[in-house]
Amino acid sequence: RLSLEEALQWSQSFEKLITSKYGPMIYQAYLETEHSEENIKFWLACEAYKKITSQRKRISVARKLFTKYIEPQAPNEINIDNPVRKTIIRNLQEPTESCFDEAQRIIYMHMERDSYPRFLESKFYQELKHSLQTNSNNPTVN
């Protein structure tokens, strides 16, 4: 259950938002209202990808990430420059756990600089904090 304390910590830094228990899920819900959730989905997919230990599975997941987020005209294409895209294409020959690191770093910076400040100012976040404050002041409401 999301606490007011956790939600308030998100305004301290993007890092606190993205590494908290409920932050990524709430942030993704906000980005969906902006129709820009591909960045957080890609970032989270990269976090999961890094934990894959089987080389066979890593190859399969790397190809899926490429076709979903990286290749030009991908259904959820992320905003990365061409040199990074070309490096990923080369890395796909033998994908390692770090083959998407540079793209993930760029996307993290995009979110931190662009959508994160909008999230903090949004009605979405303000209403969430308000409802958590109201619930913490009235403990009988669940």
C-alpha positions as CSV (number, residue, x, y, z in Angstrom):
1,R,0.0,0.0,0.0
2,L,1.4,3.4,-1.0
3,S,2.2,5.7,1.9
4,L,2.1,9.5,1.9
5,E,5.8,9.4,3.0
6,E,6.8,7.4,-0.1
7,A,4.9,9.7,-2.4
8,L,6.4,12.8,-0.8
9,Q,9.9,11.4,-1.2
10,W,9.4,11.2,-5.0
11,S,9.7,15.0,-5.2
12,Q,13.2,14.9,-3.7
13,S,14.8,13.3,-6.8
14,F,14.0,11.3,-9.9
15,E,16.2,8.6,-8.4
16,K,13.9,8.3,-5.4
17,L,10.9,8.0,-7.6
18,I,12.3,5.4,-10.0
19,T,13.8,3.2,-7.2
20,S,10.9,3.2,-4.8
21,K,8.4,0.4,-4.5
22,Y,5.4,2.1,-6.2
23,G,7.1,5.0,-7.9
24,P,7.7,3.3,-11.3
25,M,4.1,2.1,-11.6
26,I,2.6,5.4,-10.6
27,Y,5.0,7.3,-12.9
28,Q,4.1,5.0,-15.8
29,A,0.4,5.6,-15.1
30,Y,1.1,9.3,-15.3
31,L,3.1,9.0,-18.6
32,E,0.2,7.0,-20.1
33,T,-2.0,10.1,-19.6
34,E,0.6,12.0,-21.7
35,H,0.9,9.1,-24.2
36,S,4.6,8.9,-23.5
37,E,5.0,5.8,-21.5
38,E,7.6,4.1,-23.9
39,N,10.5,5.7,-21.9
40,I,9.6,4.2,-18.5
41,K,8.6,0.8,-20.1
42,F,12.0,0.7,-21.9
43,W,13.9,1.6,-18.8
44,L,12.1,-1.0,-16.7
45,A,12.6,-3.6,-19.5
46,C,16.3,-2.9,-19.4
47,E,16.4,-3.4,-15.6
48,A,14.8,-6.8,-16.1
49,Y,17.1,-7.6,-19.0
50,K,20.2,-7.0,-16.9
51,K,19.1,-9.8,-14.6
52,I,18.9,-12.5,-17.3
53,T,21.6,-15.1,-16.8
54,S,20.8,-17.4,-19.7
55,Q,22.6,-16.4,-22.9
56,R,19.8,-17.9,-25.0
57,K,17.1,-16.0,-23.2
58,R,19.3,-12.8,-23.3
59,I,19.5,-13.1,-27.1
60,S,15.8,-13.5,-27.4
61,V,14.9,-10.7,-25.1
62,A,17.5,-8.4,-26.6
63,R,15.9,-8.9,-30.1
64,K,12.5,-8.2,-28.6
65,L,13.7,-5.0,-27.0
66,F,15.3,-3.9,-30.3
67,T,12.1,-4.5,-32.3
68,K,9.8,-2.9,-29.7
69,Y,11.9,0.2,-28.8
70,I,15.1,0.7,-30.8
71,E,14.6,0.1,-34.5
72,P,13.3,2.9,-36.6
73,Q,9.5,3.0,-36.7
74,A,9.4,0.5,-33.7
75,P,5.9,0.4,-32.1
76,N,7.3,2.1,-29.0
77,E,10.3,3.8,-30.5
78,I,12.4,5.7,-28.0
79,N,14.4,8.9,-28.7
80,I,18.0,7.9,-29.0
81,D,20.6,9.1,-31.5
82,N,21.9,7.1,-34.5
83,P,25.3,6.3,-33.1
84,V,23.7,4.7,-30.0
85,R,21.3,2.8,-32.2
86,K,24.2,1.5,-34.4
87,T,26.1,0.4,-31.3
88,I,23.1,-1.6,-30.1
89,I,22.7,-3.2,-33.6
90,R,26.4,-4.3,-33.3
91,N,25.9,-5.5,-29.8
92,L,22.9,-7.7,-30.8
93,Q,25.3,-10.1,-32.5
94,E,26.4,-11.3,-29.0
95,P,24.2,-9.4,-26.5
96,T,25.7,-8.8,-23.1
97,E,23.9,-7.6,-20.0
98,S,25.2,-4.1,-20.7
99,C,24.3,-3.8,-24.4
100,F,21.4,-1.4,-23.7
101,D,23.1,0.6,-21.0
102,E,23.9,3.7,-23.1
103,A,20.3,3.9,-24.5
104,Q,18.9,3.3,-20.9
105,R,21.1,6.1,-19.6
106,I,19.9,8.5,-22.3
107,I,16.3,7.6,-21.6
108,Y,16.8,8.1,-17.9
109,M,18.1,11.6,-18.6
110,H,15.2,12.3,-20.9
111,M,12.7,11.3,-18.2
112,E,14.6,13.2,-15.4
113,R,14.8,16.4,-17.4
114,D,11.6,16.3,-19.3
115,S,8.7,14.3,-17.9
116,Y,9.7,14.1,-14.2
117,P,9.3,17.9,-13.6
118,R,6.0,17.8,-15.4
119,F,4.9,14.8,-13.2
120,L,5.8,16.8,-10.0
121,E,3.6,19.7,-11.2
122,S,0.8,17.6,-12.6
123,K,-2.7,17.4,-11.3
124,F,-2.2,13.6,-11.3
125,Y,0.6,13.8,-8.6
126,Q,-1.0,16.6,-6.6
127,E,-4.3,14.7,-6.4
128,L,-2.5,11.5,-5.4
129,K,-0.7,13.3,-2.6
130,H,-4.0,14.9,-1.5
131,S,-5.8,11.6,-1.4
132,L,-3.0,10.0,0.6
133,Q,-3.0,13.0,3.1
134,T,-6.8,12.7,3.4
135,N,-6.5,8.9,4.1
136,S,-3.7,9.3,6.6
137,N,-5.7,11.9,8.5
138,N,-8.7,9.5,8.5
139,P,-7.3,6.1,9.3
140,T,-10.7,4.3,9.0
141,V,-10.7,4.9,5.2
142,N,-8.9,2.2,3.3
